[in-house]
Amino acid sequence: MAAAEATVHRDGDETLVVRVSGDWSLEAAAPAPSAVEQEVRDAPPRRLVFQARELGRWDSSLVSYLASIAEVARGEGLTVDTTGLPKGLQHLLALAGGPRRPIPPPHPHQTLPTRVGVAGIDVGAHAAGMLDFVGRASLAVRDVLLGRGHFERRDFWLLVEQTGGAALPLVAVINFLVGAVLAFLGAVQLEQFNATIYVANLVGVGTVRETGALMTGIVMAGRTGASFAAVLGTMMVNSEVDALETMNFPPMEFLVAPRILAMILMMPLLVLYADLFGILGGFVVATGLLHLTPALYLTQTREAMVFGDVMVGLLKAPAFGAVVALSGTYFGMTTGRTASSVGISTTRAVVSGILLVIVVDAILTVFFYAVKL
Amino acid sequence: MPTPIPGADFVTVDGMTMAYGDFVVQRDLSFSIRQGTIFVVMGDSGSGKSTLMRHMIGLDRPVGGDVRYAGTPYWGSPQPEQHRLRSRFGVLFQGAGLLSSMTLSENISLPLLAHLKVPPEEAREVAVTKLALVGLGGFEDSYPSEVSGGMRNRAGLARALALDPDILFLDEPSAGLDPLSARHLDDLILELRASLGATFIVITHELPSIFAIGDDAIFLDGERHQMMAQGPPREMAETTTDPKVKAFLQRGQYP
């Protein structure tokens, strides 16, 4: 295989001849066009002639080499003669020689303050959009509850099943384990005071006041919030939402309201269920490893908890359900028109769902403390 | 909407400018569509054909101008009037836009159940009839994902026909179809026009379709962002002076 070569010589003052020879391949080193281009720019002749008498095999490397030179030459007002090249190469050069758009400059490097600012504006826009969405969703929920909205009963029960029953195994496992972890944590500390029995208090009160609702909220953000965003996002991409709208089905009533209602309805039930499994997790650890008797543990649990403790968890539940459903549906309904935008929406729905659950939890915890519940 | 008069101007787009943010898609579009005709919107990719449809059916608000249906402006009307106008539209979206969680017959029954409060059995009967009309008898209980792209398009057409609309908007009905299926769809559109007397607005860049079904047409240019030609397609092909429209239309062979 002969090396790729290009020689340049002047044929009188008017003509510059570029002769290419050897085997041109993308895999092997090839001359750069810049030397010839420099020559064209420095002392522009009238004509540029390409010749290829001893050319071996060639591929795109030669095409781009010649096209680059030809473009500079045309820019300087030269005529370019390609008749000395093989036919195929001539055609390719003619195709490549069409008007080229200037390559846009690469994205300028953004400084840290700029990036923070852009991200801030983005968050602000989403916050405003979400606030508007919450308003419209509330109106839609009201209309549906008053029986004025378009509402598919069958869809609603399907959603109830998806958000409620189908989530049971996951909610059970997570809360069982969290209950067990709480028991271990408590055991290590309380053993120092010979007060292992108070593990029951820690697990019982901790679960029904806090972890039962919080863990379930987070699980639902990852599970159902993501599914809402993905389903609605795909419907946006497939024009299904547009189709509903042109058939005079308001998407807020038809798609968003039932999802929010299903979540608000199912979350307290899920949390109640989560509480049972959390306590069960603590129970298994306490009786199996800490040598407490089942009867003692259960009695202690019952005495530790008051009705208010359970109520705190159950009052948090619908609030968590609402924020998870709202962020899922909001990001679903604001999905763009490509497949990748569904992925982006789903991610955002989960992230903001988890974030909002924890923020709402913090606010409500302070609130319940203030009202002494 | 007043009763349409055959042959009279029925849909009028009046100085409509469409933009997304700062990007102007089309500037100052004006044209009229006669009742009972098939009106073809053509243009290069990205010229705003689908965008025009979205603005005409009330999904996107134009930044300027309006569209009038038998004299009633869409965007200049209050919401109840917009809903009344919309209920006279049948729309086939690109890719059909069928609800994937419902069977074909449920998709078609949906507007009947919701808007006409038809009893479910009767709605299903109508759905079955509409599906048979587009050659999909026997697929009533299939889901959109279970049928081919061409069948989805036809089912979308059946749904667009569900409420016996006055105006049908079809966005690339034959996109992705083999020439034979595309031809059948064209024949179907012609038959439906003859039997229903509806007005069709069809977005397509399939030349055989344009010449086979188009009574009138416009050509949108995606580079200059304006309408370049207007008239019956054959006439346009022969008389246009715009090189782009000429190249577009004469690429196809027409008798």
Chai-1 contact restraints between the chains, C-beta under 6 A:
chainA,res_idxA,chainB,res_idxB,connection_type,confidence,min_distance_angstrom,max_distance_angstrom,comment,restraint_id
A,H150,B,A114,contact,1.0,0.0,6.0,A-B,restraint_1
A,S239,B,F93,contact,1.0,0.0,6.0,A-B,restraint_2
A,S239,B,G97,contact,1.0,0.0,6.0,A-B,restraint_3
A,E240,B,G97,contact,1.0,0.0,6.0,A-B,restraint_4
A,E240,B,L99,contact,1.0,0.0,6.0,A-B,restraint_5
A,D242,B,L59,contact,1.0,0.0,6.0,A-B,restraint_6
A,A243,B,F93,contact,1.0,0.0,6.0,A-B,restraint_7
A,A243,B,G97,contact,1.0,0.0,6.0,A-B,restraint_8
A,T246,B,I57,contact,1.0,0.0,6.0,A-B,restraint_9
A,T246,B,V91,contact,1.0,0.0,6.0,A-B,restraint_10
A,M247,B,P111,contact,1.0,0.0,6.0,A-B,restraint_11
A,N248,B,H83,contact,1.0,0.0,6.0,A-B,restraint_12
A,N248,B,R86,contact,1.0,0.0,6.0,A-B,restraint_13
A,N248,B,S87,contact,1.0,0.0,6.0,A-B,restraint_14
